[in-house]
Amino acid sequence: ISAGMKDFDFKGVKYAVTSYDVIANYKGNQTTFSVKGGGFNSKVNKAINTTASGNSITFANIKVKLKIKGEKTRKMGGLTFKIK
């Protein structure tokens, strides 16, 4: 997961995802787990690969930090994807 600002004039200013939660249906149960950083770990990959067609996966509580020393972490909105 990455963060950016559309039509932002300052090209050198970037955000890094520090953490997020994944909400997915696994074996008939809704499961939520937290991920550090912006990458997909084995749990995220497994959730994506085992979610049945028609179900959705939500990436929630996405936290980002401006890549400038001393900046605070900010909470962003979530994203939901329906699996086809």
C-alpha atoms as an extended CHARMM CRD file, in Angstrom:
* protein
*
        84  EXT
         1         1  ILE       CA              0.0000000000        0.0000000000        0.0000000000  PROA      1               0.0000000000
         2         2  SER       CA              1.3690000000        3.4260000000       -0.8350000000  PROA      2               0.0000000000
         3         3  ALA       CA              0.2080000000        6.9630000000       -0.1330000000  PROA      3               0.0000000000
         4         4  GLY       CA              0.3770000000       10.0110000000       -2.3460000000  PROA      4               0.0000000000
         5         5  MET       CA             -1.3400000000       13.3000000000       -3.0140000000  PROA      5               0.0000000000
         6         6  LYS       CA             -2.9720000000       13.8990000000       -6.3830000000  PROA      6               0.0000000000
         7         7  ASP       CA             -1.8980000000       17.0820000000       -8.2060000000  PROA      7               0.0000000000
         8         8  PHE       CA              0.6140000000       17.9150000000       -5.4560000000  PROA      8               0.0000000000
         9         9  ASP       CA              3.2110000000       20.4720000000       -6.6040000000  PROA      9               0.0000000000
        10        10  PHE       CA              6.0400000000       19.4720000000       -4.2540000000  PROA      10              0.0000000000
        11        11  LYS       CA              7.4250000000       16.3410000000       -5.9400000000  PROA      11              0.0000000000
        12        12  GLY       CA             10.0900000000       15.6620000000       -3.2930000000  PROA      12              0.0000000000
        13        13  VAL       CA              7.5700000000       15.4320000000       -0.4290000000  PROA      13              0.0000000000
        14        14  LYS       CA              6.4450000000       11.8430000000        0.1160000000  PROA      14              0.0000000000
        15        15  TYR       CA              4.4250000000        9.7990000000        2.5730000000  PROA      15              0.0000000000
        16        16  ALA       CA              5.2190000000        6.3370000000        3.8820000000  PROA      16              0.0000000000
        17        17  VAL       CA              2.5690000000        3.9150000000        5.1220000000  PROA      17              0.0000000000
        18        18  THR       CA              3.4800000000        2.9150000000        8.6740000000  PROA      18              0.0000000000
        19        19  SER       CA              0.6620000000        0.4420000000        9.3800000000  PROA      19              0.0000000000
        20        20  TYR       CA             -2.8050000000       -0.7310000000        8.3660000000  PROA      20              0.0000000000
        21        21  ASP       CA             -5.4520000000       -3.3130000000        9.2620000000  PROA      21              0.0000000000
        22        22  VAL       CA             -6.8480000000       -5.9670000000        6.9380000000  PROA      22              0.0000000000
        23        23  ILE       CA            -10.4230000000       -7.1730000000        7.3430000000  PROA      23              0.0000000000
        24        24  ALA       CA            -11.2490000000      -10.3150000000        5.3520000000  PROA      24              0.0000000000
        25        25  ASN       CA            -13.5090000000      -13.3390000000        5.4540000000  PROA      25              0.0000000000
        26        26  TYR       CA            -11.4120000000      -16.4300000000        6.2020000000  PROA      26              0.0000000000
        27        27  LYS       CA            -13.0730000000      -19.8630000000        6.4170000000  PROA      27              0.0000000000
        28        28  GLY       CA            -16.4570000000      -18.2460000000        7.0010000000  PROA      28              0.0000000000
        29        29  ASN       CA            -15.2760000000      -15.9460000000        9.7890000000  PROA      29              0.0000000000
        30        30  GLN       CA            -14.4920000000      -12.2540000000        9.5590000000  PROA      30              0.0000000000
        31        31  THR       CA            -10.8410000000      -11.8400000000       10.4980000000  PROA      31              0.0000000000
        32        32  THR       CA             -8.9430000000       -8.6400000000       11.2750000000  PROA      32              0.0000000000
        33        33  PHE       CA             -5.1940000000       -8.3580000000       11.5870000000  PROA      33              0.0000000000
        34        34  SER       CA             -2.6930000000       -5.5170000000       11.7190000000  PROA      34              0.0000000000
        35        35  VAL       CA              0.3070000000       -5.0140000000        9.4510000000  PROA      35              0.0000000000
        36        36  LYS       CA              3.3810000000       -2.8680000000       10.1300000000  PROA      36              0.0000000000
        37        37  GLY       CA              4.7000000000       -0.9110000000        7.1460000000  PROA      37              0.0000000000
        38        38  GLY       CA              3.1100000000       -0.6420000000        3.7240000000  PROA      38              0.0000000000
        39        39  GLY       CA              4.0040000000       -4.0080000000        2.2560000000  PROA      39              0.0000000000
        40        40  PHE       CA              1.9550000000       -7.1720000000        1.9940000000  PROA      40              0.0000000000
        41        41  ASN       CA              3.0790000000       -9.9200000000        4.3540000000  PROA      41              0.0000000000
        42        42  SER       CA              2.1530000000      -13.6180000000        4.1660000000  PROA      42              0.0000000000
        43        43  LYS       CA             -1.1410000000      -13.0300000000        6.0300000000  PROA      43              0.0000000000
        44        44  VAL       CA             -2.2520000000      -10.3770000000        3.5250000000  PROA      44              0.0000000000
        45        45  ASN       CA             -1.3120000000      -12.5890000000        0.5820000000  PROA      45              0.0000000000
        46        46  LYS       CA             -3.1810000000      -15.5300000000        2.1290000000  PROA      46              0.0000000000
        47        47  ALA       CA             -6.2680000000      -13.3640000000        2.7750000000  PROA      47              0.0000000000
        48        48  ILE       CA             -6.2860000000      -12.2100000000       -0.8490000000  PROA      48              0.0000000000
        49        49  ASN       CA             -5.6910000000      -15.6840000000       -2.2630000000  PROA      49              0.0000000000
        50        50  THR       CA             -8.3060000000      -17.4400000000       -0.0940000000  PROA      50              0.0000000000
        51        51  THR       CA            -11.1240000000      -14.8930000000       -0.2170000000  PROA      51              0.0000000000
        52        52  ALA       CA            -13.9760000000      -16.3220000000       -2.2520000000  PROA      52              0.0000000000
        53        53  SER       CA            -15.3810000000      -14.5700000000       -5.2880000000  PROA      53              0.0000000000
        54        54  GLY       CA            -18.0260000000      -12.0260000000       -4.2840000000  PROA      54              0.0000000000
        55        55  ASN       CA            -16.5120000000      -11.3470000000       -0.8690000000  PROA      55              0.0000000000
        56        56  SER       CA            -14.4940000000       -8.2570000000       -0.0550000000  PROA      56              0.0000000000
        57        57  ILE       CA            -11.2380000000       -7.3160000000        1.6220000000  PROA      57              0.0000000000
        58        58  THR       CA            -10.9090000000       -4.0220000000        3.4720000000  PROA      58              0.0000000000
        59        59  PHE       CA             -7.6990000000       -2.1690000000        4.2040000000  PROA      59              0.0000000000
        60        60  ALA       CA             -8.5970000000        0.0720000000        7.1600000000  PROA      60              0.0000000000
        61        61  ASN       CA             -6.9180000000        2.3110000000        9.7290000000  PROA      61              0.0000000000
        62        62  ILE       CA             -4.1890000000        3.1810000000        7.2430000000  PROA      62              0.0000000000
        63        63  LYS       CA             -1.5650000000        5.2960000000        8.9810000000  PROA      63              0.0000000000
        64        64  VAL       CA              0.9370000000        7.3900000000        7.0570000000  PROA      64              0.0000000000
        65        65  LYS       CA              3.8520000000        9.6090000000        7.9740000000  PROA      65              0.0000000000
        66        66  LEU       CA              5.3670000000       12.3980000000        5.9320000000  PROA      66              0.0000000000
        67        67  LYS       CA              8.9940000000       11.4980000000        5.1930000000  PROA      67              0.0000000000
        68        68  ILE       CA             10.2640000000       14.5180000000        7.1280000000  PROA      68              0.0000000000
        69        69  LYS       CA             11.9050000000       14.2470000000       10.5340000000  PROA      69              0.0000000000
        70        70  GLY       CA              9.5740000000       15.1020000000       13.3960000000  PROA      70              0.0000000000
        71        71  GLU       CA              6.3200000000       14.6660000000       11.4640000000  PROA      71              0.0000000000
        72        72  LYS       CA              3.4080000000       12.9720000000       13.2280000000  PROA      72              0.0000000000
        73        73  THR       CA              1.6210000000        9.8950000000       11.9450000000  PROA      73              0.0000000000
        74        74  ARG       CA             -1.7380000000       10.6180000000       10.3010000000  PROA      74              0.0000000000
        75        75  LYS       CA             -4.7220000000        8.3270000000        9.9160000000  PROA      75              0.0000000000
        76        76  MET       CA             -6.1530000000        7.9710000000        6.4180000000  PROA      76              0.0000000000
        77        77  GLY       CA             -9.3980000000        6.4660000000        5.1570000000  PROA      77              0.0000000000
        78        78  GLY       CA             -9.8160000000        2.8450000000        4.2050000000  PROA      78              0.0000000000
        79        79  LEU       CA            -10.1350000000        0.9400000000        0.9390000000  PROA      79              0.0000000000
        80        80  THR       CA            -12.4770000000       -1.9520000000        0.1690000000  PROA      80              0.0000000000
        81        81  PHE       CA            -12.0250000000       -4.3210000000       -2.7510000000  PROA      81              0.0000000000
        82        82  LYS       CA            -14.5870000000       -6.8510000000       -3.9430000000  PROA      82              0.0000000000
        83        83  ILE       CA            -13.0220000000      -10.0750000000       -5.1900000000  PROA      83              0.0000000000
        84        84  LYS       CA            -14.2290000000      -11.2270000000       -8.6180000000  PROA      84              0.0000000000
